[in-house]
């Protein structure tokens, strides 16, 4: 594999390529739209051709003939192993413990991996009103683990306190003291334009495990709203290969719907 010229690689391409590599060895992935869609598509063509793709619209074992532009895009149905009702998808497939990785995006994430996809700012007068939970509130507790992609790594996206919690981490669920503890580990990987963050146990904090080329630990810490822990074995992210860039630009997202 060859490496594409560094100046030609976008932050989005780095995020997606790194995330796709982390899907190696994962069996069933519940993918959200946007960058998770790109990452899973790239993984099927590179690191994990046997990955089983699940969409929120009820499609299991998806084999889209083209890049999905949404969970209800007709291409996700054509050639799929099965299409079930949403109640069956969430009640039996997801809550039944049959999803290895839930792959999500978010507007904000905290140190324990709780997500905000609802509002930015004050609840009564928000600065931004976002789409809301979708299936993420169910995916978070029931998938074995959660991968998150974040286009931006700054204090507003990584605050000390979320403006609103849409999808609580196991830490927040335990603190609430009510109901059943989630079966999954919560967020285990976060892919950003600066590096990769990871959590080991369900009650651990996120820590920086990799920085992208040209990024320093001090830069990442300065753009994080809490005192970010750094792994002892911190690495530098391997840049996308020429083949990964070719697949993303010329095969998967030729219309540049998500690549930007």
C-alpha positions as CSV (number, residue, x, y, z in Angstrom):
1,X,0.0,0.0,0.0
2,X,1.2,3.5,-0.8
3,X,0.6,6.6,1.2
4,X,-1.2,9.5,-0.4
5,X,0.6,12.9,-0.4
6,X,0.1,14.4,3.1
7,X,-1.1,17.7,1.8
8,X,-3.9,16.1,-0.2
9,X,-5.4,14.3,2.8
10,X,-8.4,15.9,4.6
11,X,-9.2,15.5,8.3
12,X,-12.3,13.6,7.4
13,X,-10.4,11.1,5.4
14,X,-8.0,10.5,8.3
15,X,-10.9,10.0,10.7
16,X,-12.7,7.6,8.4
17,X,-9.6,5.6,7.5
18,X,-8.5,5.1,11.2
19,X,-12.1,4.2,12.2
20,X,-12.3,1.6,9.4
21,X,-9.1,-0.1,10.6
22,X,-10.5,-0.4,14.1
23,X,-13.4,-2.4,12.8
24,X,-11.1,-5.3,11.9
25,X,-12.4,-8.4,13.7
26,X,-15.8,-6.9,14.6
27,X,-18.8,-8.9,13.4
28,X,-22.0,-7.0,13.6
29,X,-22.0,-3.2,13.4
30,X,-25.0,-0.9,13.8
31,X,-24.1,2.1,11.7
32,X,-25.4,5.6,11.9
33,X,-25.5,7.9,8.9
34,X,-22.7,10.2,7.8
35,X,-19.1,9.3,8.7
36,X,-20.0,5.9,10.3
37,X,-21.5,4.9,6.9
38,X,-18.2,5.8,5.2
39,X,-16.1,4.0,7.7
40,X,-18.1,0.8,7.6
41,X,-18.1,0.8,3.8
42,X,-14.4,1.3,3.7
43,X,-13.9,-1.5,6.3
44,X,-15.9,-3.9,4.1
45,X,-13.4,-3.2,1.3
46,X,-10.3,-3.3,3.3
47,X,-9.9,-4.4,7.0
48,X,-13.1,-6.5,7.4
49,X,-14.9,-7.9,4.4
50,X,-17.0,-10.1,6.6
51,X,-18.5,-7.3,8.7
52,X,-22.3,-7.5,9.0
53,X,-23.9,-4.1,8.6
54,X,-27.2,-3.1,10.4
55,X,-29.2,0.0,9.7
56,X,-31.8,1.6,12.0
57,X,-34.5,1.3,9.3
58,X,-34.5,-2.5,9.9
59,X,-32.0,-3.7,7.4
60,X,-29.7,-6.5,8.7
61,X,-26.7,-7.8,6.7
62,X,-26.8,-4.9,4.3
63,X,-24.9,-5.1,1.0
64,X,-25.6,-1.6,-0.5
65,X,-24.8,-1.3,-4.2
66,X,-23.8,2.3,-3.6
67,X,-23.1,4.6,-0.7
68,X,-26.2,5.0,1.6
69,X,-27.4,8.6,1.8
70,X,-29.6,7.9,4.8
71,X,-30.9,5.0,6.8
72,X,-34.1,4.8,4.5
73,X,-32.1,5.0,1.3
74,X,-33.3,2.2,-1.0
75,X,-29.8,1.0,-1.7
76,X,-29.5,-0.3,1.9
77,X,-32.3,-2.8,1.2
78,X,-31.2,-4.2,-2.2
79,X,-29.3,-7.4,-1.6
80,X,-29.7,-7.3,2.2
81,X,-29.8,-10.5,4.2
82,X,-33.0,-9.5,5.9
83,X,-35.3,-6.6,6.5
84,X,-37.3,-6.6,9.7
85,X,-39.6,-4.2,11.5
86,X,-38.0,-1.5,13.7
87,X,-39.6,-3.1,16.8
88,X,-38.0,-6.4,15.9
89,X,-34.7,-4.7,15.1
90,X,-34.5,-2.9,18.5
91,X,-36.4,-5.6,20.5
92,X,-34.6,-8.7,19.3
93,X,-31.5,-7.8,17.4
94,X,-30.2,-4.9,19.5
95,X,-31.7,-5.5,22.9
96,X,-31.0,-9.2,22.4
97,X,-27.3,-8.6,22.5
98,X,-26.6,-9.3,18.9
99,X,-24.7,-6.1,18.0
100,X,-21.0,-5.9,18.6
101,X,-20.4,-2.2,17.7
102,X,-22.7,0.7,17.6
103,X,-21.2,3.4,15.4
104,X,-22.4,6.9,16.2
105,X,-21.8,10.6,15.7
106,X,-22.5,13.3,18.2
107,X,-22.3,17.0,18.8
108,X,-20.8,16.7,22.3
109,X,-19.1,14.0,24.3
110,X,-18.0,14.1,27.9
111,X,-15.0,12.4,29.6
112,X,-17.0,9.1,30.3
113,X,-18.5,8.9,26.8
114,X,-22.0,10.3,27.4
115,X,-23.3,11.9,24.2
116,X,-25.3,15.0,23.3
117,X,-27.3,15.1,20.1
118,X,-30.2,17.3,21.3
119,X,-29.3,20.9,22.0
120,X,-26.4,23.3,22.3
121,X,-26.8,26.0,24.9
122,X,-29.7,26.6,27.3
123,X,-32.7,24.2,27.1
124,X,-35.3,27.0,26.9
125,X,-33.3,29.1,24.4
126,X,-30.8,26.8,22.7
127,X,-28.1,28.2,20.4
128,X,-28.6,25.1,18.2
129,X,-31.4,22.6,18.2
130,X,-30.1,19.2,16.9
131,X,-31.9,16.1,15.5
132,X,-32.1,14.3,18.8
133,X,-31.5,10.7,19.9
134,X,-32.7,8.7,16.9
135,X,-31.7,5.2,17.9
136,X,-28.6,6.2,19.8
137,X,-30.3,6.1,23.2
138,X,-31.0,2.4,22.6
139,X,-27.7,1.6,20.8
140,X,-25.6,3.1,23.7
141,X,-26.7,0.6,26.4
142,X,-27.3,-2.5,24.2
143,X,-24.4,-2.7,21.8
144,X,-21.3,-4.4,23.1
145,X,-19.3,-1.2,22.6
146,X,-19.7,2.1,20.9
147,X,-17.5,3.9,18.4
148,X,-18.0,7.6,18.0
149,X,-16.8,9.9,15.2
150,X,-16.3,13.7,15.8
151,X,-15.4,16.0,13.0
152,X,-14.4,18.7,15.5
153,X,-12.1,18.4,18.6
154,X,-12.5,21.5,20.6
155,X,-13.8,22.5,24.1
156,X,-17.4,23.0,22.8
157,X,-17.5,19.5,21.4
158,X,-15.5,18.0,24.4
159,X,-16.9,20.0,27.3
160,X,-16.4,19.3,31.0
161,X,-20.2,19.1,31.2
162,X,-22.7,18.4,28.4
163,X,-25.3,21.0,27.6
164,X,-27.7,18.0,27.5
165,X,-27.3,14.3,27.8
166,X,-29.0,12.4,25.1
167,X,-27.3,9.0,25.4
168,X,-25.9,8.3,28.9
169,X,-22.7,6.4,29.5
170,X,-22.6,3.5,32.0
171,X,-21.0,6.0,34.5
172,X,-24.0,8.3,34.2
173,X,-26.4,5.4,34.3
174,X,-24.8,4.1,37.5
175,X,-24.9,7.5,39.1
176,X,-28.7,7.8,38.4
177,X,-29.2,4.7,40.6
178,X,-32.4,3.6,38.9
179,X,-33.3,0.8,36.4
180,X,-31.1,-1.8,34.9
181,X,-27.4,-1.2,34.2
182,X,-26.6,-1.3,30.5
183,X,-25.2,-4.5,29.1
184,X,-22.6,-2.8,26.9
185,X,-19.3,-1.1,27.8
186,X,-20.4,2.2,26.3
187,X,-18.0,4.3,24.2
188,X,-14.7,2.6,23.7
189,X,-13.2,4.6,20.8
190,X,-13.6,8.2,19.7
191,X,-12.1,9.3,16.4
192,X,-11.5,13.1,15.9
193,X,-9.6,15.4,13.6
194,X,-6.7,15.5,16.2
195,X,-6.4,11.9,17.3
196,X,-8.0,8.8,18.9
197,X,-9.4,8.5,22.4
198,X,-10.2,5.2,24.1
199,X,-11.8,3.8,27.2
200,X,-11.1,0.3,28.6
201,X,-13.6,-0.5,31.3
202,X,-17.2,0.8,31.4
203,X,-16.5,3.2,34.2
204,X,-13.1,4.5,33.0
205,X,-12.4,8.0,31.6
206,X,-11.5,8.5,28.0
207,X,-7.7,8.8,27.4
208,X,-5.7,9.9,24.4
209,X,-4.1,6.8,22.8
210,X,-3.1,8.3,19.4
211,X,-2.4,11.7,17.8
212,X,-2.5,12.3,14.1
213,X,0.7,13.4,12.3
214,X,1.7,17.0,13.1
215,X,-0.5,17.1,16.3
216,X,0.9,17.4,19.8
217,X,-0.4,16.2,23.1
218,X,-0.6,19.8,24.3
219,X,-2.7,20.8,21.4
220,X,-5.2,18.0,22.1
221,X,-5.3,18.8,25.8
222,X,-5.9,22.5,25.0
223,X,-8.9,21.6,22.9
224,X,-10.5,19.3,25.5
225,X,-12.7,20.7,28.2
226,X,-11.3,18.5,31.0
227,X,-7.9,17.3,32.1
228,X,-7.4,14.7,29.5
229,X,-5.5,11.6,30.4
230,X,-2.8,10.3,28.1
231,X,-1.9,6.7,27.5
232,X,1.6,5.6,28.5
233,X,2.0,3.9,25.1
234,X,0.7,6.9,23.0
235,X,1.2,6.4,19.3
236,X,1.2,8.5,16.2
237,X,-1.7,7.6,13.8
238,X,-0.6,6.0,10.6
239,X,-1.9,8.2,7.7
240,X,-4.4,6.9,5.2
241,X,-2.9,4.8,2.4
242,X,-3.2,5.6,-1.2
243,X,-5.7,2.7,-1.6
244,X,-7.9,4.0,1.2
245,X,-7.9,7.5,-0.3
246,X,-8.7,6.1,-3.7
247,X,-11.6,4.0,-2.4
248,X,-13.1,6.9,-0.4
249,X,-12.9,9.5,-3.2
250,X,-13.3,7.5,-6.4
251,X,-15.5,4.5,-5.3
252,X,-17.4,5.2,-2.1
253,X,-18.2,8.9,-1.9
254,X,-17.8,10.1,-5.5
255,X,-20.4,12.9,-5.0
256,X,-18.6,14.2,-1.8
257,X,-21.7,13.9,0.3
258,X,-19.7,13.2,3.5
259,X,-16.1,13.9,2.5
260,X,-15.3,17.5,3.0
